[in-house]
């Protein structure tokens, strides 16, 4: 299933305020397409008592029923699984679904060290991962960052599908910087800077041509930016309702690293963001991120 036909959003659920932010966003997303939402609660471990497990099942079933009562257009399922949230959510991620979690406090030292659940999942989960902060103000359209890689093209396709389902505009941004090695050695000639800009504009044009062909009715705009790439995505005007970035290299250092732009976007998150891996990258390693076992307990 490709990015335009996704029909399920999986919410990492724990009944916290940040999880409810993610749920609200997921329900709004699937309401537009009459899709499904799965509340997946990684609760306890193999030592958890039957009473506590039954209580968790009852609570999450109640949560799902309340959502369906308010938004009957969306089918809401609930599932309780035993085990570590990162392990269990990562194991359920796949390219045909979108996994979303709430955002932690930006001032948190835990987040700044890159140890948050969302950052870890975004770096290693096989499918796309969204991190959803509290909604603030009116926002419009979808913004995606591209760099000419397969991962960024896949991100652009995902973003196009999101923009199309929302009836909004897709803005494609390609950022570039001069190579530091040249800047350290000697100042760049103006003619060379022009050549660099033209080369990067060609990268953007190629991406726009592909997306325009695959999404012929979608309103698309594009621009190159010279300088702070992550900030250009976050500060795009009008204020976007979603930012999408691609990421490569899931095998690096135990599959825990994101690209620098993706990582900076997530560290400074004020609007919902989705990280999308390239097809080759997500198919390269389909094994679970941990060998821990777990026992499912479906509601």
C-alpha positions in Angstrom: 0.0 0.0 0.0 1.5 3.4 -0.9 1.3 6.7 0.9 -1.9 7.8 -0.8 -3.9 4.8 0.4 -3.0 4.5 4.0 -6.1 3.5 6.0 -4.9 3.1 9.5 -3.2 5.3 12.1 -1.8 3.5 15.2 -1.7 5.7 18.3 0.8 4.9 21.1 -1.6 5.0 24.0 -1.1 5.4 27.7 -4.0 7.8 28.6 -1.6 10.7 29.2 -2.3 14.3 27.9 0.3 13.9 25.2 -1.2 10.6 24.0 -4.6 12.3 23.8 -3.0 15.0 21.6 -1.9 12.2 19.3 -5.3 10.5 19.4 -7.2 13.7 18.5 -4.8 14.2 15.5 -5.2 10.6 14.4 -9.0 10.8 14.5 -9.0 14.0 12.5 -6.7 12.4 9.9 -8.8 9.2 9.5 -12.1 11.1 9.6 -11.1 12.7 6.3 -10.8 9.3 4.7 -13.2 7.1 6.7 -10.3 5.0 8.0 -9.3 3.3 11.1 -7.5 4.2 14.4 -5.8 1.6 16.6 -5.2 2.5 20.2 -2.1 0.4 21.2 -1.3 0.4 24.8 2.0 -1.2 25.9 1.1 -1.9 29.5 3.3 -3.5 32.1 5.3 -6.7 31.6 4.9 -10.5 32.0 4.7 -9.9 35.8 1.6 -7.7 35.5 -1.3 -9.1 37.4 -4.5 -10.3 35.7 -6.5 -7.6 37.6 -4.3 -4.8 36.3 -4.4 -6.2 32.8 -8.2 -6.5 32.9 -8.4 -2.9 34.2 -6.3 -1.6 31.3 -8.4 -3.5 28.8 -11.6 -2.0 30.3 -10.1 1.5 30.2 -8.9 1.4 26.6 -12.1 -0.2 25.4 -14.0 2.7 27.0 -11.6 5.2 25.4 -12.2 3.7 22.0 -16.0 3.6 22.5 -16.0 7.3 23.4 -14.1 8.3 20.3 -16.4 6.3 18.0 -19.5 7.8 19.7 -18.1 11.3 18.8 -16.8 10.4 15.3 -18.7 7.5 13.9 -16.9 8.0 10.5 -13.8 6.5 12.1 -13.5 2.9 13.2 -11.5 2.7 16.4 -9.9 -0.5 17.7 -8.1 -1.0 21.0 -5.4 -3.4 22.0 -3.3 -3.9 25.1 0.1 -5.6 24.9 2.6 -6.5 27.6 6.1 -5.0 27.2 8.2 -2.0 26.7 6.4 0.8 24.7 9.3 1.3 22.3 9.6 -2.4 21.6 5.9 -3.1 21.1 5.2 0.0 19.0 8.2 -0.5 16.8 7.2 -4.1 16.3 3.8 -3.0 15.1 5.0 -0.3 12.7 4.9 -1.1 9.0 4.9 0.9 5.7 1.2 0.6 5.3 0.3 2.4 8.5 1.2 5.6 10.3 2.4 5.3 13.9 1.9 8.4 16.0 2.8 9.3 19.5 2.5 12.5 21.6 5.3 15.0 22.0 7.1 15.5 25.3 7.9 18.8 26.9 10.5 20.7 24.8 12.3 21.8 27.9 12.8 18.2 29.0 16.4 17.2 29.4 15.3 13.7 28.4 14.1 15.0 25.0 17.1 17.1 24.4 19.3 14.1 24.8 17.3 12.4 22.1 15.9 9.7 24.4 12.2 10.4 23.9 10.0 7.6 22.7 9.0 9.6 19.6 12.6 10.3 18.5 13.6 6.6 19.0 10.7 5.4 17.0 11.2 7.9 14.3 14.8 6.8 13.9 14.1 3.0 13.8 10.5 2.0 13.2 10.0 0.4 9.8 7.0 2.6 8.8 6.4 6.3 9.0 6.2 7.9 12.5 4.4 11.0 13.5 5.1 13.1 16.7 2.2 15.2 17.7 2.5 18.3 20.0 -0.5 20.2 21.3 -2.3 22.1 18.6 -1.9 25.8 18.6 -3.5 28.3 16.3 -4.8 28.1 12.8 -2.6 26.2 10.3 -2.8 25.4 6.7 -1.2 23.0 4.2 1.6 20.4 4.4 5.3 21.2 4.1 8.0 18.6 3.1 11.7 18.9 3.0 13.6 17.2 0.1 17.2 16.7 -0.7 17.2 14.6 -3.9 17.5 11.3 -2.0 15.1 8.4 -2.3 14.0 8.9 1.3 13.0 12.5 0.7 11.1 11.6 -2.5 9.2 9.0 -0.5 8.6 11.7 2.1 7.3 14.0 -0.6 4.9 11.3 -1.8 3.6 10.8 1.7 3.2 14.5 2.2 1.4 14.8 -1.1 -1.1 12.2 0.0 -1.7 14.0 3.3 -2.2 17.3 1.5 -4.6 15.8 -1.0 -6.7 14.1 1.7 -6.9 17.5 3.5 -7.8 19.4 0.4 -4.8 21.7 1.1 -1.6 22.8 -0.6 1.7 21.0 -0.6 4.9 23.1 -0.2 8.1 21.4 -1.2 11.3 23.0 0.2 14.8 22.1 -0.8 17.5 23.6 1.4 21.2 23.9 0.6 24.5 25.2 2.1 27.9 25.8 0.6 30.4 23.1 1.4 32.3 24.0 4.5 35.6 22.8 3.1 35.5 25.5 0.4 34.4 28.2 2.8 37.4 27.4 5.1 39.9 27.5 2.2 38.8 30.6 0.2 35.7 32.7 -0.4 33.3 31.5 -3.1 33.1 33.3 -6.3 29.6 34.8 -7.1 29.5 32.8 -10.3 30.1 29.6 -8.4 27.3 30.4 -6.0 25.0 30.9 -8.9 25.9 27.5 -10.3 25.3 25.9 -6.9 21.9 27.5 -6.7 21.0 26.4 -10.2 22.0 22.8 -9.4 19.9 22.8 -6.3 16.9 24.3 -8.1 17.2 21.4 -10.6 16.9 18.9 -7.7 13.7 20.7 -6.6 12.3 20.8 -10.1 12.8 17.1 -10.6 10.9 16.4 -7.4 8.1 18.7 -8.3 7.8 17.1 -11.7 7.4 13.6 -10.2 4.9 14.7 -7.5 2.9 16.7 -10.0 2.6 13.7 -12.3 1.6 11.4 -9.5 -0.8 13.9 -7.9 -2.2 15.8 -10.9 -5.0 17.6 -9.0 -2.9 18.6 -6.0 -1.9 22.3 -5.6 1.9 22.3 -5.2 4.4 25.0 -4.7 8.2 24.7 -4.2 11.2 26.8 -3.3 14.9 26.5 -2.5 16.3 28.0 0.6 20.0 28.8 1.4 20.8 28.5 5.0 19.0 27.0 8.0 17.0 24.2 6.5 15.1 22.9 9.5 14.0 26.3 10.6 12.8 27.0 7.0 10.5 24.0 7.3 9.2 24.9 10.8 8.7 28.6 9.9 7.1 28.1 6.5 4.4 30.5 5.6 1.5 30.1 5.9 2.0 28.1 9.1 1.7 24.5 8.0 -0.5 21.9 9.8 2.0 19.2 9.1 5.8 18.9 8.4 7.1 15.8 6.7 10.8 14.9 6.5 12.7 11.9 5.1 15.4 10.0 7.0 18.0 7.4 5.9 20.6 5.2 7.6 18.5 3.2 10.0 21.4 0.7 10.4 23.7 3.4 11.9 24.7 2.9 15.6 22.0 0.4 16.4 19.4 2.2 14.3 19.1 5.1 16.6 20.2 8.1 14.5 18.1 10.4 12.4 19.5 12.8 9.7 20.5 16.2 11.1 17.6 18.0 9.6 15.0 15.4 10.7 16.5 15.4 14.2 16.5 19.2 14.5 12.9 19.4 13.3 11.8 16.9 15.9 13.8 18.6 18.7 12.1 22.0 18.0 8.7 20.6 17.3 5.7 23.0 17.5 3.5 21.4 14.9 2.8 17.8 13.9 5.7 16.1 12.1 6.1 12.8 10.3 9.4 11.1 9.5 9.4 8.8 6.5 12.1 6.3 5.5 13.1 5.3 2.0 11.7 2.0 0.7 15.1 0.4 0.5 16.0 1.5 4.1 12.8 0.2 5.7 13.0 -3.1 3.8 16.7 -3.6 4.7 16.0 -4.7 8.2 12.5 -5.9 9.2 13.6 -7.5 12.4 12.2 -6.1 15.7 14.4 -3.6 17.4 14.6 -5.7 20.5 14.6 -9.4 21.3 12.3 -8.9 24.2 9.2 -11.1 24.2 5.7 -9.9 24.9 2.2 -11.4 25.3 -0.6 -9.6 23.5 -3.8 -9.0 25.3 -6.3 -7.7 22.7 -9.5 -5.9 23.8 
